[in-house]
Amino acid sequence: MNTMFVVTHLPLSYEMPVRYSSIKVGQNQFDADYVDSVGDNISNLNPNFCELTALYWIWKNYSSLPDSTVGLGHYRRLLVNNSMWSVLFKIPVSMERAEYLLKE
């Protein structure tokens, strides 16, 4: 199954589509689907490496099927549909739309 991770150091101010997962970096305390400070990690380097600590965590700790795709996004840089409403209301693109666009 394809998964899109959204890296954040703050609680998200929008609802993510199904098959998106949040991954928390940094020291702030809030709920997220995953955190980059467990398992094999370089979380202590986050002040210098930012979302790369989440990418490292995904590489070392997240199990996915061999034919699946894992994406990485930033909480302020959303992949959105090409519409004013998606941009204004922070509506991330659905996984189905992202998969379609990647095939094109």
SULBEL-V819907 format. One record per residue. N is the residue number from 0. RES is the residue in one small letter. SS is DSSP state (h for helix, s for strand, l for the rest). PHI is phi in radians with two decimals (NA if undefined). Layout:
((N;RES;SS;PHI) (N;RES;SS;PHI))
This chain:
((0;m;l;NA) (1;n;l;-1.35) (2;t;s;-2.35) (3;m;s;-2.02) (4;f;s;-1.64) (5;v;s;-1.97) (6;v;s;-1.47) (7;t;s;-2.60) (8;h;l;-1.99) (9;l;l;-2.30) (10;p;l;-1.03) (11;l;l;-1.26) (12;s;l;-1.73) (13;y;l;-2.53) (14;e;l;-1.58) (15;m;l;-1.51) (16;p;l;-1.15) (17;v;l;-1.02) (18;r;l;1.29) (19;y;s;-1.75) (20;s;s;-2.28) (21;s;s;-1.54) (22;i;s;-2.29) (23;k;s;-1.51) (24;v;l;-2.15) (25;g;l;1.50) (26;q;l;-1.72) (27;n;l;-1.08) (28;q;l;-1.79) (29;f;l;-2.85) (30;d;l;-1.38) (31;a;l;-2.57) (32;d;l;-1.15) (33;y;s;-2.43) (34;v;s;-2.26) (35;d;l;-1.54) (36;s;l;-1.88) (37;v;l;-2.05) (38;g;l;1.15) (39;d;l;-1.30) (40;n;l;-2.59) (41;i;l;-2.23) (42;s;h;-0.97) (43;n;h;-1.10) (44;l;h;-1.58) (45;n;h;-0.96) (46;p;h;-1.00) (47;n;h;-1.76) (48;f;h;-1.90) (49;c;l;0.91) (50;e;l;-1.20) (51;l;h;-1.14) (52;t;h;-1.17) (53;a;h;-1.22) (54;l;h;-1.05) (55;y;h;-1.06) (56;w;h;-1.05) (57;i;h;-1.05) (58;w;h;-1.01) (59;k;h;-1.52) (60;n;h;-2.14) (61;y;l;-1.60) (62;s;l;-1.63) (63;s;l;-2.32) (64;l;l;-1.20) (65;p;l;-0.99) (66;d;l;-1.72) (67;s;l;-1.65) (68;t;l;-2.03) (69;v;s;-2.03) (70;g;s;-1.94) (71;l;s;-2.32) (72;g;s;-2.29) (73;h;s;-1.96) (74;y;l;-1.10) (75;r;l;-1.79) (76;r;s;-2.09) (77;l;l;-1.40) (78;l;l;-1.47) (79;v;s;-2.17) (80;n;l;-1.16) (81;n;l;-1.41) (82;s;l;-2.52) (83;m;h;-1.06) (84;w;h;-1.15) (85;s;h;-1.07) (86;v;h;-1.25) (87;l;h;-1.11) (88;f;l;-1.77) (89;k;l;0.89) (90;i;l;-1.79) (91;p;s;-1.12) (92;v;l;-1.14) (93;s;l;-1.25) (94;m;h;-1.08) (95;e;h;-1.08) (96;r;h;-1.17) (97;a;h;-1.08) (98;e;h;-1.09) (99;y;h;-1.09) (100;l;h;-1.12) (101;l;h;-1.18) (102;k;h;-1.21) (103;e;l;-1.28))
